[in-house]
Amino acid sequence: MKQSLAYANDRSVYNALNQNKITGRTIQELFIRKGIICSSDTDREELATYFSRLTHDFIDHKLIADSIGIIPRREKITSTEITDSNKTSLSYDKIKFKLKDLEKYLNENGCTAIYKPLAKEQELDITYTEIDYSKSDFQQMTTRHGKITINIEDNTAHIRSTQTKFINKIKEDLVSSIISLDEENLKRNVITLNDINDPNLRTKFILETIKNIQEYELEEITQVGIFKNNSLLEETESEDEREKIIANINDAHLKGNDVHLTSELRHLSDKGFYYVKVIATLKSIKTNLLYTVDIEFKDKENCDLFSYIVKHISEPKYDTATQTLSSYKSPRAPKMLEQIDFMDKLEESAKNALESL
C-alpha cells in the first residue's frame, strides 16, 4: 500500500511550473527555498527554465505536486448486509474488534485509518494514496478518502462503504473476516443482478428502484447509461449475426429531458441494451427538496457493484404572498442526515425491486 512519487526530471519540473495551477507565489516560494529572490515580473517560462536546472529535493517535489494535484471528487456509496440467523453471532463489540484490527493493519501499511465509535454506528475513516504512472510525474499521486460504516439492527449488520477499487477490497476483506465469526449462520447479501440475464429485467430493476423510493417522487430522468452484454446472446443466433452485433455500439449514455421515454432509447432496448446507470431528479414529499441522484452498476456486464450518490440538493422558494412553491434555489451539497435518509429508502426500494423480478 505504501506509494511514492516517481523521480521527476528537469523536463517534468519545467512542464509543471508552466501550468496555470502553479501560482506566482508558489514559484517565488520555490526560489526562496534555494536562497534566490525573483521578481514577479520575470517571465514564467524563464523562471521555469532556470529552476528546472537546479537540484530539487522531496519538499520541492511535494510543493509542486500539491499545487497541481487532482482534487478528489465525492465518490458513490455501496452497501452490503450480513444477516445473523443465529441472532447471537453479531454484536457491537465483535464488530468493534474487527474494525480496530483493520485500523491497525491499515496504519501499519501506509494509510491513515481512524476508528470512530458513534451512537448507533461504527465508522472507519481511511485516507490513502493512489498512484497512476500514466500521468505526468507531479500528477501521479492522488490522496483519497474513504469510509466504512457499520450499523447492527434486527440481527443484520448494514455496511456502507465508499465505492472505489481500494475501499472495495478493504470492505470485502472485512466482510469475510466478520463472516468467519460464524460461517454457518452469517450470510452476505448484496444488490446484484449477476444471476439475471434478461436485459428487460435488468432495465426493470433500475426503473422500479428509482420510481418507488418511499417518500420521494420521481420528477425527471435526465441521463441513462445503457450497455449490451454480447456474451448473453442466445446460442441460436448465427455467427454472422454475432459479428454484426459486436461491430456495433455496446455502451452508450443518453442525456435529455425524460430521456427514458424517447423512441431512440426504446429502439436500443429492443436491440438488447439494458440500463446500467440513471441520473434522476426526485422531490421529497415531506420537504419539497429536489434531490439529484446517480445510481449505477459499476460492473456493467454482470450488473454488479450497485452504487449510488446524492449529487446535490435544491431548496424550494415560496411566493411570499401565497406561500406556494414558485421555484428552486441553486443546488448545494447534501447534508449528512439528508444523505442517510435518502440512502436508507433507496436501498429498501432496490431490495423490493430485486425481489419482484
N, C-alpha and C positions, 0 to 999 in steps of 0.2 A: 504493500500500500504506500510505502514511502516513495515520494516522487521528487524529482529535482529538475531544475531548468537546464536545458541543453546549453553547451557553451555558445556564447554569442560572439561572432567575429566582428571585425571593424565594419564590414558592409551591413551587417544586421543592425549595428548601433546607428550607423549613418541613416539607414532607411527609417528606423524607428523615430529618430529625432526630427525627421522631416514630416512626420504625421501631424495632423491638426490636433489630435488628442494631447500631444505634448505641448504644454503652455510655455510661454517665455519665462515665467517664474521657475518652472521645473528645470529648464535649460540653465538658467543662472545658478540654481542650487547645485546642479551637477558640476558646473565650473568652480563654484566656491569650494566644493569638497576637494578640488585639486589645487586650491590656493590661487585661483585665477578669477579676476573680476572682468566681466564682459558687459558691453553696452547693450541695452535693449534695442538700440537702433541698428545693431550689426545684423547683416543678412543671415537668416536662419540656416540656409544651405552652407554658408561659410562657417558658421559655428558648428554645424553637424560634421562637416569635413574635418575641422580641427580636432573636435572632441573624439571622433572615432579613431584617431591615430594615437590617442593616449592609452595608458594602461588602465583597465577597468577592473573593479572588484565586485563582489556579490552585492554590496549596498547600491552601487551604480545600477547594476542589472535589475535589482528589485525595484528601485525607484522608477526606472523606465517601464518595467513590466506592469507595475501598479497603475501607472498613468494611462497605458493603452490597453490594459487588460479588458476582457469581456465581462460585462455586467451580467451576473446570473439572473435568469428570469424565474418567475414563480412557476413551480412545477405542478403537474397534476397529482392527484391523490388516488391510491388504490387501496382496496380493503381485502382482508382475509378473516375468516371466522374459524375458531376451534371450538367444537361442541364437546361437552363432557357428559356422556351417557351415564357415567357412574355417579355424577353430581358431587364428587368429593375430590376429584383429581386436580381441579383448578382452584387456586386461591391467590389472594393479593400477594402474600409473602412468597409463594412459589414463583410468580411472575417477577417479583422484585429481585429474587435471587438470580434468575436468568438474565434480566436486564443489567444488573450490576456486573455479572460476569462478562457480558458483551461490552459494557462500558470499559472495563479494564483491558479487554483484548484490543479494542479499537485504539485506546490511548497508547498502548504499547506498540502499535503498528502504524504510526504516522498520522492518525486522525485526532480530532479533539471531540470527545464524547462527554456529554453531561447528562446524568440521570436526574429526573425531576419527579418526585412523588407528589401527585396532585390529589384533590379531594376524592374523585372517583376514578381518575385515570392515572396511569404511569406513563412517563414520557422519556424518550431518549433523543436528545438533540445531537446531531452529528455534523461536524464540519470536516470536509475532506478536500483533497486537491485532485483534479483530473488533468491529465496531460495529453495533448494531441500534437504529435510530431509533424503532422501535415501542415500545421500553421507556422507562421513566422516565429522566430526564436522567442520574442517577447510576448507572444500571444498563445504560447503552448500551454501554459499553466492557468487553470481557472479554479478559484476557490469556490466551492459549492456547499450548500447547506441542505440537510435532510432531516427528517423527523420520523420517529416510530412511536405511536401512541397505542396503549392497550387499556381496554376497559372491560371488566368482567361483569356480566349481567345475565341473569337467568341461565346459569351454568354454561355460558358461552363467552369466550374471550374474543372481543371485537378488536381487530388490529388494523390500524390505518397507517399508511406509510407513504412517503414521497415516491413518486413514480420515476425513478431513474435506474439505470443498469446497476450502479453500485449499491444503492439502497435496496433494490430488489434482492440482490444477492445476500445482503446482510439480513433482510427480513426473512428470506426463505430459510437461512441457517437458524435464525431464531425460532421460527415456527417448528422446524424439525427438532430443535432442542426441547421445546415445550412439549411436543407430542411424545418425545422419548420418556416423559414422566409416567405415561400410562398408554402405551401404544394400542392396547386393546379397547380402551374406552374413549380416547381422544381422537377426534376426526377433523380433518381440514376441509373447509368449504370455501369455494371462490366462485365468482361470477365468470363463467366461461361457456362458450358455445362450441368447444372443441369437438364434442360428440354430435353436433347438429350440422349436417352437411347441406341441408336445403337452403339455397340463397334467400328464398322468400321468408323463411322462418328467421333467418339471421336479421333481415331487414325489419321484420315484425317486432323482434325483440327491442331494437333500438327505438322504434317509433312508440311502442307500448310503454317503454320505460320513460321517455320524455313527456308523453301525453298524460300519464297517470300518476304524477307526483302529488301526493296528498297536500292540500292547502296551497297549491300553486297551479295557475292556469297557463297553458301554453299560448303565447301571443304570436310567435312567429319563428320559423326555422329559416335562418339566413345562410347557412352553409352546410353542405353534405359531402362527406368523403365516401367514395364507393370503391369497391375492389372486386375483381373477378379471380377466383382461385381456379386456375386451369387444371389442377390435379383432381378437382371434383367433377370433371366432365364425365359424362356417362360413357361406359365402355362400348356402347352401341354406336358411338359416333365414328365416322371413318377417319383414317389418317389424314386425308386432305382437309377435312373439316377442322381437325385439331391444329394442323399447321396454319390454317387460315385464322383461327382464333388467337393463336399465340402471336401472330404478326400484328394483331390489333391492340388497342389500348386495354390495359387491365387494371389501371389505377388512376383515379381522377378526383378532382374537387370541383364542385359546382357552387357558385355563390349567387344570391339574388333573393328578392322578397318571396317568402313561401316557396322556396326552391323545390321542396319535396312534392309540390303539386304540379310541376311543369311536365309537359309532354316529353321533353328531352330525357328527363330522369326516368320517367315511366318506360321509355323505349330502352334505355340501358338496363333497367331492371328486368325487362323481358329477355334480354340477352344473357342473363345470368349474373349480373352485378348485384352486390348486396351492400347495405350501409355498414360502414365501419367507424364513422365519425359524424357527429352532429353539433353544430353551434346554434343555439336557440335562445330566444328571449322568453322568460316566464314572469308572470306577475304574482306576487304574494297576495292571496285573498285577504289576509289579515291587515297588511300594512300598505298595500299598493306599490311596494318597492318593485322595480324591474330588475330581474336577475339575468345577466348574460352568462350562459354556461356552455361548457365544452365537454362533451363526453365522447369517448372513443375506445376502440380496441387497438392497443399498440401493436399487437401481433395480428396483422390483418388476415393472413392466410388461415389461421386457426381460430380467429375471433377469441383471442385470449389476452390477458393483461388488460382487463377492463379498468379504465381510469377516468377521472373527471376533475373539473375545476370550476369554481365561480370566478369568471374573468373580471367582472366588475358589476356594480350596482348603481342604478339611477334612482334618486329620491323624487317623489312626486311634488308638483307645485299645485297649490289650490287657489282658485279665484277668491279674492278677499271678500267679495260681496255675497257670493252664493255658496262658498266653501265646497265647490265641486272641483274635481280634478281637471286641471287645464293643460298641464304639460309636465315635462320632467327636467330635472337639473342635469348638469354634466355628470358623466359617470365618475365613480370613485371606487377605491379598493374596498372589498368586503371586510366587515368586522369579523372577529373570530366567532362570536356566537351566531352571526348570520350564516357563516360557512357551515358550522356544525349542524345547525337546524336543517339547512338545505341538504347536506350530505346524508344525514340520517334518513330523510324522506326519499332521497334519490336511491339510496341503497335498498330501501324497502320496496320501492317501485320496481327496481331491477330484479329483485328476488321474486316478486309476484309475476313479472313478465316471463321470467325463466320457467317458473312452474307451470305457466299457462301454455307453453309451447308443446 
